[in-house]
Every structure is written in C-alpha cells, then in structure tokens.
Amino acid sequence: MRDLFKGIHLQEFEAHAIPQQSHCEYLALSYRWGIGRGMPQTTSKTLSAHKKNIPWDTLPRAFQEAVVLTKALGVRFLWIDSLCVVQDDPADKLRASLGLDDIFGNAFLTVAATSAAEPTKGLLAPRMQTFKVQATDSKGSVSKVYVREQPSHYSFKKPYDAGSSMHNWELPSNASKEANAHTPLLTRAWAYAERLLSPRIIHFTDSEMILECRETFQCECGRIDDARYDPRKTDSIKKDFANCAALSDANGHRRMDSVVSQLANTSITDASNDPPPEPADPFELWNYIVTEYTARSLTYDADRLLAIAGVAKSLSRAINASYIAGHWTSSTLGLLWYPNDGIQCRRPKQVAGRNVPSWSWASVEGSPIFFDNSSAMDLACSASFPVGPQNVFSPFSGDTVELRAAMTTEVTFNEDTPNEYSLSKNGISVEFLPDVIPLRGEDTVQLGETLVCALLSMSFRSSILGLVLKKSRTKVPTYRRIGRFECYECLKDGSDEEPEDAEALFEHWFPEVEDMTQLDERPRYIFKII
C-alpha cells in the first residue's frame, strides 16, 4: 500500500496488444465533475508525464478512494475519464464517448460516487448516527435497542406508481432534483448512460452502499425491496435493457459473490435457474430510455446525442434498423414525438457549426413524449434517411429526412390565447403543438403566416396526427419541423354547429385521401425536412 501513495500512472494499450480478458479486469469510476476546478486532467501537455506518474496528492478524494478500492479488490486497472481521455483532443474525446458501451459494459465493476456532488467529496461519507435507547416490553423486560434513520431508496425505485405499466406518455419522476437530493450523480445524463451500460455498480451513498446488477439490487440495510417501507419496486430498466440487447454477464459472475461479501456482507440470490424473461419491445424500451435520459442534466448541448450513443449501439443488436440523430430509421412513428413542456424548451446550440436536425427529439431541450405505437392505425407516410460515411452513432451523422406523405399547404397560424395555438384552413381548425413555446428563432411564425402540414398517422382513438413544417430560410426547397398537429374533431371556425369527426379533416385538408383505408393508394408528395 505504501507504493500506492506515491501515485498512479496511465497505461496505454494498442488494440492488438490488450491482454486476455481474464488478465485485464478493470474498474470504472462514475462521478460528477462538478465545476472541475483543480481536478487533474490528462491533456496533450500532461500525457507523457501521466504515463509515468500522477502524484497521489493531486487526486481528489473520490479518485483516491476508488484507487484504494480497486487495489483492495485485487484488480490492477481503473478507468477515470478525466485521466484516461485526452481532454483537449476532440478526436480522443469523441472516440471515448462513442465507446462508452465498451468502457462501462466491459468493466468488472463500476464504482459510483452517487452522493458526491463533485469528486472532492469522495465516495465515503460519515454514517448516520445510531442511537441507543432503553425499551421495556409488555412483560416489563428491559432491553437496549439501537435505532437510526431509515435510508431512502427513492432514487432507485421505478419512476411510475406501483402497478402501472411502462407507457410512453407517462413522465419520469425520479430525475428531479428533489427526488435525488441525496444522490446527485443520478441527476446527470452521462451517469444514467454509464449506469445502464454497466453490468454491476456499487453505489456509495451518504447512508449505505448499494449493489446494483442486471438482475437485482442489494443494500446494507436489506430493505431496498421491502414493500413495508416503499411499495414501489426497484427500477428494472437495467434488466430489461440487458435482456433486449442480449448482453452477457458471464465475464464477471465468477468473482461477484466474493465482492458482495467484501463490500456489503450480503449475498445475491442465484437466479440462473429462472426462466428467461420475455424481452421488452426494443422501440418502446428506447423511447422509455430517451425520456428518462433527457430528464437529466447535461452541461453541454453538444453532448445530447453523444452521451446516449453507447446505449444506442448496444440496442442496435436488437433493432434491425439504422440509427441517425437519435432516431431509428424503421420507426417512422418516432417522428411524432413532442416535448413534455414546450414552454421550458429551447433549441440547443449548434454542434461543430451544425444544428441537430429539427425532426429529431434531440433538437429540443427537455424530455420528449413519444407516440404510443400500440394505438397507431395505418401509417400514412414513409421516410428515408440518407446516411453519410461517418460513424452512424456520431452526433454529426444524419441531416435530412426525405418524407413521402399526403400534405396540405396554405395552413394559417393562429394564437388563440397566450401560448396556445391552432391551425386553420377551409374553415376548419385543429390544435397546433409547437416544439418551442413561445415560437422564437427559426421557429418564429407571424400571425396569419401560412405553414405546411404533413399527414403521418391516425390512432385508434380516432385522432389524426402529423407534422407542422415551415419553409427553411437557408436551404431551399427544404422544410423545418416546428411542431405537430393533432385533430380529435373538426371544429368549424366561428360556428356553433356540432364538430365533425376527425376523419372529416381528410375532406377539408387532404382531399386526395377519403379515409384511412385508401392511404396505400393515395397520391403522395415528397419533400425534405432538415
């Protein structure tokens, strides 16, 4: 241990020179950077020196304690991104970000500084005080009882109420600052991806250690799944994700029991004889993950697609489609997303001089709500996504979607009340749900300005849905998405007559389509959305 306090050093492997897996176990550290002030980082200037030695006293507490834990477990290597990635080399940072699934997916154990707002706070925290009280039972016997506050497991529970199913339109509740007051790491989007990809994680919280793997949770108090204290079950997203992506845990099973006994003095039930669960629908799972991921914080707009790329790579094994700008090309219904709260949204800043495509959920801040695939009727459009030569999981891949659909032009924009909008044509008005409220920047629309609406689908709830488009000011003839429309019933402007059914919109707006049964033979327009 004495040599440990002299410092640590970087060890670099060429791809062909990496030792056999059995000799190359490593731990990975998941932590919040915080403001990053004074934190050691590997740069082009410090790379050579860091390969020789990184002085112990330059490491923040979380790094030091992770190193000590790594050595105590008999593991030689530890991944810490600020040290293992050259921070002023964009290519190295992109390579590491796109390889997040390999880095955390192959780690023997991920060490999570879950209760530390920054690495100077460390993994370990003072334990809650235990009180000794004298108790007398009904027979008069006196005994000593030791009590302490019950640790909270709120952040590790499913985000929905007990008994509810995973519906795409439900919103996450576990990502809020209040819910994670004692687990600030879990409010970060990068950490969410790292947690999802890791086969097993040991969470260091301010009250206890919690071990999370792809099958279960174990905590020191033993009550993380005790319904008497919280009826909600622990979040099974890692298990669903691993089953869907066909991830394997074989690499770490052989030593997991010993790690459990060393860390938490508990054991994990062997579920190897249990029947394999039915894998989740990959598109529904992806929508759920995106909604949870985007509810968490990112420091830089440029990371919005980057931090989730490793998750997409893992799921691509289960989804037989190309991936572009956060979207799977075989899911045209995925274009019908809309923001949870448009008033709180804005368009992210450009990445490398480019905007995220307006048709992608990543083009708007906040959590998107996706269209429920189970309620869709005949799809009224088709889309093609030209793919460039670059890595498809890169945030710089993808630009234009070519949409083939029924469309209507000369649709008039109206503001009915502050922050509530509608569209009208031929005396019929429908609801307009903008991506950003109030409309601003490239989304700005003047009262009375005309827009274009593209018909995408009709749901079993008899609503007609589509995209609202505006001609691009920079690339002609292309369009930008600025929102979507939804028609439950056709309201006649200024009339007291009973509204018509939603299907009447075909007659008023899309005369070439008499009803949804004729969509396969309808005339279609082809246009591009950037």
C-alpha positions in Angstrom: 0.0 0.0 0.0 3.0 2.3 0.6 3.8 2.4 -3.1 0.2 3.3 -3.8 0.6 6.7 -2.1 3.5 7.6 -4.4 0.9 8.0 -7.2 -0.7 6.2 -10.1 0.1 6.2 -13.8 -1.6 5.8 -17.1 -1.1 2.6 -19.1 -1.9 2.6 -22.8 -2.8 -0.5 -24.8 -2.8 -0.9 -28.5 -5.9 -2.8 -29.7 -3.9 -5.8 -30.7 -1.8 -5.8 -27.5 -4.6 -5.9 -24.9 -4.1 -8.9 -22.6 -6.6 -11.7 -22.4 -9.8 -10.7 -20.7 -9.1 -12.8 -17.6 -5.9 -10.8 -17.0 -7.4 -7.4 -17.8 -10.1 -6.8 -15.4 -10.7 -3.2 -14.5 -13.0 -1.0 -12.5 -14.6 2.2 -13.9 -15.5 5.3 -11.9 -18.8 7.1 -12.4 -18.8 10.5 -10.8 -19.9 14.1 -11.2 -17.3 16.5 -12.5 -18.8 19.4 -10.7 -17.1 22.7 -11.6 -13.9 20.6 -12.2 -11.7 23.2 -10.6 -8.3 21.8 -9.6 -9.2 18.3 -10.8 -6.3 16.6 -12.6 -6.9 16.1 -16.3 -4.9 14.4 -19.0 -4.1 16.8 -21.8 -1.7 16.7 -24.7 0.8 18.5 -22.4 0.4 16.2 -19.4 0.0 12.9 -21.3 3.7 11.9 -21.2 4.0 12.8 -17.5 0.8 11.0 -16.6 2.1 7.8 -18.2 5.0 7.9 -15.7 3.2 9.2 -12.6 0.2 11.1 -11.4 1.1 12.3 -7.9 -1.2 11.0 -5.2 -1.8 14.3 -3.6 -3.2 15.8 -6.8 -6.0 13.3 -6.9 -9.4 14.3 -5.4 -10.9 12.2 -2.6 -13.2 10.2 -4.9 -10.2 9.2 -7.2 -8.1 8.2 -4.2 -10.8 6.1 -2.6 -11.6 4.5 -5.9 -7.9 3.6 -6.3 -7.8 2.1 -2.8 -10.9 0.1 -3.5 -9.5 -1.2 -6.8 -6.4 -2.4 -5.1 -8.4 -3.9 -2.2 -10.4 -6.0 -4.7 -7.2 -7.3 -6.3 -7.8 -5.5 -9.6 -5.0 -3.8 -11.4 -6.7 -1.2 -13.6 -9.1 1.7 -13.0 -10.8 3.8 -15.6 -11.3 7.5 -14.8 -12.4 9.6 -17.7 -10.6 12.8 -16.8 -7.3 10.9 -16.7 -7.9 8.2 -19.4 -9.2 10.6 -22.1 -7.0 13.4 -23.5 -9.3 16.3 -22.7 -8.0 18.7 -25.3 -8.1 16.2 -28.1 -11.6 16.3 -29.7 -10.9 13.1 -31.6 -10.0 11.2 -28.5 -13.0 12.5 -26.6 -15.3 11.5 -29.4 -13.7 8.1 -29.6 -14.2 7.5 -25.9 -17.7 8.8 -25.9 -18.8 6.6 -28.8 -17.0 3.7 -27.0 -18.9 4.2 -23.7 -20.7 0.8 -24.2 -17.3 -0.9 -24.3 -15.7 1.0 -21.5 -18.5 0.6 -18.9 -20.0 -2.6 -20.5 -16.7 -4.5 -20.1 -15.8 -3.2 -16.6 -15.8 -5.8 -13.9 -17.4 -3.3 -11.5 -18.4 0.4 -11.8 -17.8 2.4 -8.7 -20.3 5.2 -8.4 -19.8 8.3 -6.3 -23.6 8.5 -6.1 -23.9 11.0 -3.2 -20.9 13.2 -4.2 -21.7 16.5 -6.0 -18.1 16.6 -7.1 -15.0 14.3 -6.8 -13.5 16.3 -3.9 -16.4 15.0 -1.7 -15.2 11.4 -2.0 -17.0 8.1 -2.0 -17.3 7.7 1.7 -19.4 9.9 4.0 -20.0 10.0 7.7 -22.6 7.4 8.6 -25.9 8.4 10.2 -25.7 8.4 13.9 -27.0 5.3 15.7 -28.9 6.0 18.9 -29.2 3.6 21.9 -32.5 3.6 23.7 -33.8 1.6 26.6 -37.1 -0.2 25.8 -39.5 -2.0 28.1 -41.8 -4.7 26.7 -45.3 -5.6 27.8 -43.9 -8.0 30.3 -41.6 -5.5 31.9 -38.4 -6.8 30.4 -35.9 -4.1 29.7 -33.6 -4.2 26.7 -31.3 -2.0 24.7 -32.4 -1.0 21.2 -30.2 0.6 18.6 -32.0 2.8 16.1 -31.1 5.0 13.2 -32.9 6.8 10.4 -34.2 4.5 7.6 -32.1 5.0 4.5 -34.0 6.3 1.5 -34.1 4.2 -1.6 -36.3 6.6 -3.6 -33.8 7.2 -6.4 -33.5 3.5 -7.1 -37.3 2.9 -7.5 -39.3 2.7 -10.7 -40.3 6.2 -11.8 -44.0 5.2 -12.0 -46.6 4.4 -9.3 -46.7 0.8 -8.2 -48.7 -1.4 -10.6 -48.5 0.9 -13.6 -47.1 -0.3 -16.8 -44.5 1.4 -19.0 -46.5 3.8 -21.2 -44.6 6.1 -23.5 -46.7 9.1 -22.5 -46.0 8.8 -18.8 -43.3 11.1 -17.5 -40.2 10.3 -15.3 -40.3 11.4 -11.7 -37.0 10.1 -10.5 -34.8 12.6 -12.3 -35.9 15.7 -10.3 -33.5 17.5 -8.0 -35.8 16.9 -5.1 -36.0 13.2 -5.7 -32.2 12.9 -5.9 -31.2 15.4 -3.2 -29.0 12.7 -1.6 -27.9 11.1 -4.9 -26.8 14.0 -7.1 -25.0 11.7 -9.5 -28.3 10.2 -10.6 -29.4 13.6 -11.9 -26.8 13.5 -14.7 -27.4 12.2 -18.2 -23.9 10.8 -18.6 -24.2 8.9 -15.4 -27.6 7.5 -16.5 -25.9 6.0 -19.6 -23.0 4.7 -17.6 -25.3 3.1 -15.1 -27.4 1.5 -17.9 -24.3 0.0 -19.6 -22.5 -1.3 -16.5 -23.0 -5.0 -15.7 -22.8 -4.1 -12.0 -22.4 -1.0 -9.9 -21.6 -0.3 -6.3 -23.3 2.9 -5.3 -21.6 4.8 -2.4 -24.4 6.9 -0.9 -24.4 9.0 2.3 -26.2 6.3 4.3 -25.0 2.9 2.9 -23.6 1.0 -0.1 -26.0 -0.3 -2.7 -25.0 -3.0 -5.2 -26.9 -3.0 -8.5 -26.5 -5.5 -11.2 -28.6 -6.6 -14.2 -30.8 -8.8 -12.1 -31.3 -7.2 -8.7 -30.3 -4.7 -6.0 -28.7 -5.4 -2.6 -28.2 -2.8 0.1 -26.6 -2.9 3.5 -29.9 -2.3 5.4 -31.5 -5.2 3.4 -34.8 -3.3 2.8 -34.4 -1.8 -0.6 -37.2 -4.1 -1.9 -39.2 -4.2 1.3 -42.7 -3.2 0.4 -43.5 -2.3 4.0 -41.2 0.8 3.6 -41.9 1.6 0.0 -44.5 -0.2 -2.2 -42.7 0.7 -5.4 -40.3 -1.9 -6.8 -36.8 -1.1 -7.7 -36.2 0.0 -11.3 -35.8 -2.9 -13.6 -34.6 -0.9 -16.6 -31.1 -2.4 -16.5 -32.6 -5.9 -16.6 -34.9 -5.0 -19.5 -32.1 -3.3 -21.3 -29.7 -6.3 -20.9 -32.3 -8.8 -22.0 -33.3 -6.7 -25.0 -29.8 -6.0 -26.1 -28.7 -9.6 -25.3 -25.9 -8.5 -23.1 -23.9 -11.1 -21.2 -22.7 -11.1 -17.6 -20.5 -14.2 -17.9 -17.3 -12.2 -17.6 -18.0 -11.1 -14.0 -20.1 -13.9 -12.4 -17.1 -15.9 -11.1 -16.0 -13.3 -8.6 -19.2 -11.5 -7.9 -20.0 -13.4 -4.7 -16.7 -12.5 -3.1 -17.1 -8.8 -4.0 -20.6 -8.8 -2.4 -19.2 -10.3 0.8 -16.3 -7.9 0.9 -18.4 -4.8 0.3 -21.8 -5.3 1.9 -21.7 -8.6 3.8 -24.7 -9.8 1.8 -25.3 -12.4 -0.9 -27.1 -12.3 -4.2 -29.7 -15.0 -4.9 -28.7 -17.1 -7.9 -31.4 -16.7 -10.5 -29.6 -18.8 -13.1 -32.4 -21.4 -13.0 -35.1 -18.9 -13.5 -36.8 -19.0 -16.9 -35.5 -16.2 -19.2 -37.9 -13.2 -19.2 -39.6 -12.0 -22.3 -37.5 -9.2 -23.9 -39.1 -5.8 -24.0 -40.2 -4.3 -27.3 -36.9 -2.5 -28.4 -38.6 0.6 -29.7 -40.7 1.0 -26.6 -37.7 0.4 -24.4 -35.7 3.0 -26.4 -38.5 5.6 -26.0 -38.5 4.9 -22.3 -34.7 5.3 -22.0 -34.7 8.5 -24.0 -37.5 10.0 -21.8 -35.5 9.1 -18.7 -32.2 10.2 -20.1 -33.4 13.6 -21.3 -35.0 14.3 -17.9 -31.4 14.5 -16.6 -28.9 17.3 -16.8 -26.1 17.9 -19.3 -23.6 20.7 -19.1 -23.1 21.0 -22.9 -25.6 20.9 -25.7 -23.1 19.0 -27.8 -23.4 16.0 -25.5 -27.1 15.5 -26.0 -26.7 12.8 -28.7 -23.2 11.9 -27.7 -23.9 10.6 -24.2 -26.6 8.2 -25.3 -24.6 6.8 -28.3 -23.3 3.9 -26.4 -26.8 2.9 -25.3 -27.9 3.1 -28.9 -25.0 0.9 -30.1 -26.0 -1.8 -27.6 -29.6 -1.7 -28.6 -28.8 -1.8 -32.3 -28.3 -5.6 -31.8 -32.0 -5.9 -31.2 -33.2 -3.2 -33.6 -32.9 -4.1 -37.3 -32.5 -0.5 -38.5 -30.1 2.3 -39.0 -29.6 4.9 -36.3 -29.4 8.6 -37.2 -29.5 11.6 -34.8 -31.3 9.7 -32.1 -33.8 8.1 -34.4 -34.2 4.5 -35.7 -35.0 4.6 -39.4 -37.5 1.8 -39.3 -39.8 3.7 -36.9 -41.4 6.5 -38.8 -43.9 6.9 -36.0 -40.9 8.0 -33.9 -41.1 11.3 -35.8 -44.3 12.1 -33.9 -42.6 12.9 -30.6 -43.4 16.1 -28.9 -41.8 17.9 -25.9 -43.1 17.3 -22.4 -43.2 21.1 -21.8 -42.6 23.3 -24.8 -42.6 26.4 -22.5 -39.5 25.2 -20.8 -37.8 24.2 -24.1 -35.3 25.8 -26.4 -33.3 24.7 -29.4 -29.8 23.5 -28.5 -26.8 25.4 -29.7 -25.0 24.3 -32.8 -22.6 21.4 -32.6 -19.5 21.9 -34.8 -21.3 24.6 -36.7 -24.3 22.3 -37.4 -27.8 22.2 -36.0 -29.4 19.0 -34.8 -32.0 18.1 -37.4 -35.3 19.6 -36.5 -37.1 16.3 -37.0 -35.0 14.7 -34.1 -36.1 14.8 -30.5 -32.6 15.9 -29.7 -33.3 19.3 -31.5 -35.3 20.4 -28.4 -34.3 20.5 -24.8 -36.4 18.6 -22.3 -38.0 15.2 -22.3 -39.8 14.1 -25.4 -43.1 12.2 -25.3 -43.3 9.5 -28.0 -46.4 8.4 -29.8 -47.8 5.1 -28.4 -47.2 2.6 -31.1 -50.0 0.3 -29.9 -52.6 3.0 -30.7 -51.5 3.6 -34.3 -53.5 2.7 -37.3 -52.3 2.6 -40.9 -49.1 4.6 -41.3 -49.8 7.4 -43.7 -46.2 8.1 -44.8 -42.8 6.7 -45.4 -39.4 8.2 -44.7 -35.9 7.7 -45.9 -32.8 8.8 -44.1 -29.7 9.3 -46.2 -26.7 8.1 -44.2 -23.2 9.6 -44.6 -19.9 7.7 -44.4 -19.2 8.7 -40.8 -20.0 6.6 -37.7 -23.8 6.5 -37.6 -23.7 6.8 -33.8 -21.9 10.1 -34.0 -23.9 13.2 -33.2 -22.7 14.6 -36.6 -24.4 11.8 -38.6 -27.6 12.5 -40.4 -29.1 15.7 -41.7 -32.1 15.4 -44.0 -35.1 13.1 -43.8 -37.0 12.6 -47.1 -40.7 12.3 -46.3 -43.3 10.8 -48.6 -46.7 11.7 -47.4 -50.0 13.5 -48.0 -49.6 17.2 -47.3 -51.5 20.4 -47.3 -50.2 23.9 -47.8 -51.5 27.4 -47.1 -52.4 26.5 -43.5 -52.9 29.6 -41.4 -51.3 30.0 -38.0 -53.4 31.4 -35.1 -52.6 32.3 -31.5 -55.9 31.6 -29.6 -54.6 32.5 -26.1 -51.1 33.2 -24.8 -49.0 30.1 -25.6 -51.9 28.2 -27.1 -52.1 27.9 -30.9 -54.2 26.4 -33.7 -54.0 26.0 -37.4 -56.9 26.7 -39.8 -57.7 26.0 -43.5 -61.0 25.9 -45.4 -62.9 27.0 -42.2 -61.6 24.1 -40.1 -59.2 24.5 -37.1 -57.0 21.9 -35.4 -54.7 22.0 -32.4 -51.1 23.0 -33.0 -48.4 21.8 -30.5 -45.2 23.7 -31.1 -41.8 22.3 -30.2 -40.8 25.6 -28.6 -43.1 28.0 -26.7 -43.1 30.9 -27.4 -42.1 30.4 -31.0 -38.8 32.1 -31.5 -35.6 31.9 -33.5 -36.0 29.8 -36.6 -39.3 28.6 -35.2 -40.8 32.1 -35.3 -44.2 32.3 -37.0 -46.1 35.5 -37.6 -49.9 35.7 -37.0 -51.6 34.8 -40.3 -48.4 33.2 -41.8 -49.1 30.1 -43.8 -47.5 26.7 -43.0 -47.4 23.2 -44.3 -48.9 20.1 -42.7 -47.8 16.5 -43.4 -50.2 13.7 -42.6 -48.4 10.9 -40.7 -51.0 8.6 -39.0 -54.3 8.1 -37.4 -54.7 6.5 -34.0 -57.3 4.0 -32.7 -58.6 6.9 -30.6 -59.7 8.4 -33.9 -57.2 11.3 -33.9 -55.3 12.4 -36.9 -51.7 13.3 -36.4 -49.0 14.9 -38.5 -46.1 17.3 -38.6 -46.2 21.1 -38.9 -43.5 22.4 -41.2 -42.1 25.8 -42.2 -40.0 26.5 -45.2 -36.3 26.8 -44.4 -34.8 30.2 -44.8 -31.4 28.8 -45.5 -31.9 25.7 -47.6 -34.4 25.8 -50.4 -36.6 23.8 -51.1 -36.5 22.2 -47.7 -38.6 22.5 -44.5 -38.0 22.6 -40.8 -40.2 20.9 -38.3 -41.7 23.4 -35.8 -44.2 21.1 -34.1 -47.0 18.7 -34.8 -50.8 18.9 -35.2 -53.4 16.6 -33.7 -57.1 16.5 -34.7 -59.7 14.8 -32.4 -62.6 16.6 -34.1 -63.1 19.1 -36.8 -64.1 22.5 -35.4 -65.7 24.9 -37.9 -64.4 28.4 -37.4 -67.0 30.8 -35.9 -69.7 28.2 -36.0 -71.9 26.8 -33.2 -72.5 23.6 -35.1 -71.5 20.2 -33.6 -68.0 19.4 -34.6 -67.4 16.7 -37.2 -65.4 13.5 -36.6 -61.7 13.7 -37.1 -61.9 11.8 -40.4 -63.7 14.8 -41.9 -60.3 16.5 -41.9 -59.4 14.4 -45.0 -62.1 16.1 -47.0 -61.2 19.6 -45.8 -57.4 19.4 -45.8 -56.4 16.2 -47.6 -59.0 15.8 -50.4 -56.9 13.1 -52.1 -57.4 10.9 -49.1 -61.1 9.9 -48.5 -60.4 7.7 -45.5 -57.5 5.8 -43.9 -58.3 2.6 -45.9 -57.2 4.4 -49.1 -53.8 5.5 -47.8 -51.8 2.9 -49.6 -53.1 4.2 -53.0 -53.2 7.9 -52.3 -51.1 10.5 -54.1 -48.1 11.5 -52.1 -45.7 14.4 -52.0 -42.0 14.1 -51.5 -40.3 16.7 -49.5 -37.2 17.1 -47.3 -37.0 18.1 -43.7 -33.8 19.4 -42.2 
